[in-house]
Amino acid sequence: MLKTTITAIIIAIFLFFTSAYIALKMGALPWPIIFSIIVSAGLLRIFGDLSPNKVNIAQAGGSIGGLMAAAVVFTLPGMILDNPDSISLGWVALIAACGAVLGVGLSIPLREEYIVKRNLAFPAGRAGGEIIKAGFNQDHRFSLMLMFGIASALFTIGREAFGWNFINLGIVGSQPILILIMPMVIATGLILGSENSFSWGAGGILSVLAGAVFIHFLPESDITPIIQNFGMGLVIGSGIGYILMHAGLPLPAKSIIFRHEPWVWFIALLSGLILFFVGIPIFAVALCLILTFFTVNLASRMTGLTNIDPLEQFGLLSTLLITFFFGMANLELALEHRYIITFFIATATAIAGDIGH
C-alpha cells in the first residue's frame, strides 16, 4: 500500500500543475482520469507492485490533484487579481486541504447511493475501468488506445510548434470566435457520448448567435464586460435550472446526513473553525457547511448522469444564497470572504461529486 500511496501523491502533484495550466488555457478541464490510470500502471510496474486494484486506488488518489486544480483555477483568480494580499497562501492551502478531506468523507455514502444502488453512468469512470480491464486482460483495445495516444501527442507537439492552435471565425463585437484544435476535446466528446456532446456544441453555437444579435442593441463602446456578464448569466441560469428540474427527485438525505463516520464530522467542525479564523462570520460558516452537504449530493448525481461537475457553479450559487441571507439580515459579507466560501464549497464538491471517476 505504501508504493500505491507514493504513486498517488506523485500523480496528484503532477496533475495539479498540469490541470491548472489546461484549465487556465481552455476555461474548462476534462478530468484527467485516463492519464492517471496509464501513469499509475507504469509507476506501479516500475515499483514491482502492479495489480488492477492498486492501479484503481492510485489513479483515484492521483486524480484528486486535477480536481483541486479545478477548484483553485475556477474560483480564486478573481480574488488574487482584486487583492493579492487578502489572504496568505498558507490559509488557502489549509482551506483546500480541509475541503478536500471533507469531500472524500462525504463521497463514501454518495458512492453507495449513486454507484452501488442507482448504478448511474459516470462515463469517464466507466471508461477508466474499461482501460484497466483491457490493460490487464491484454485486450487489443489497450494497444489501440496507446497508438491513438502517441498519435495525439505527436499532433499536439506539431500543433504547438507551428502555432496551429485555433481557427479564427471572426469577431463578434470585441470577442473573437475561435475553434480550438485540441484532440483532448474530441476525446472528451467520445467519452461523453453523442447526446451530451451535441448539447454542448449546440449551446456554444446558440450563445455565439445570441451574442451576435445582442451587440446590435448595445452601445458601440467596449462590450467585452457585457458579453462576459451575458455568459456568466447563462452559467448561473443553467445551474439554477438544473437544481429546479431535479428538486422533486428523492434525495438520499439519510445517507448523506446521518451515515458519516465520526472523523467526517470532525473535519466538518475543523473546517468551520478555520473558516471562522480567517474572518468569516459564524453565521456564514454555518450556512457554508450546510450547503456543502447538499451541493456534493447534487454534484455527484449530475456527474453520474452527464459527466459534468460544475463545481464553481455550485460554489457560486451557494455564496450568492448566503449573501442574500446576509442582506435580509442587514449584515455585511466581505468580498474576499465570498471568494473563500466559493473556493471551499467548490473544492469539496469537486472531490465528492466526482467519486464515480
Secondary structure, DSSP 8 states (H G I E B T S, - for coil): -HHHHHHHHHHHHHHHHHHHHHHHHHSS----HHHHHHHHHHHHHHHT---HHHHHHHHHHHHHHHHHHHHHHTTSHHHHHH-TTSS-HHHHHHHHHHHHHHHHHHHHHHHIIIIIIS----HHHHHHHHHHHHHHTT-HHHHHHHHHHHHHHHHHHHHHHHT--EEEEEEETTEEEEEE--HHHHHHHHHH-HHHHHHHHHHHHHHHHHHHHHGGGS-SS--HHHHHHHHHHHHHHHHHHHHHHTTTS---HHHHHT---HHHHHHHHHHHHHHHHTT--HHHHHHHHHHHHHHHHHHHHHHHHHS---HHHHHHHHHHHHHHHHHHTT----HHHHHHHHHHHHHHHHHHHTTT-
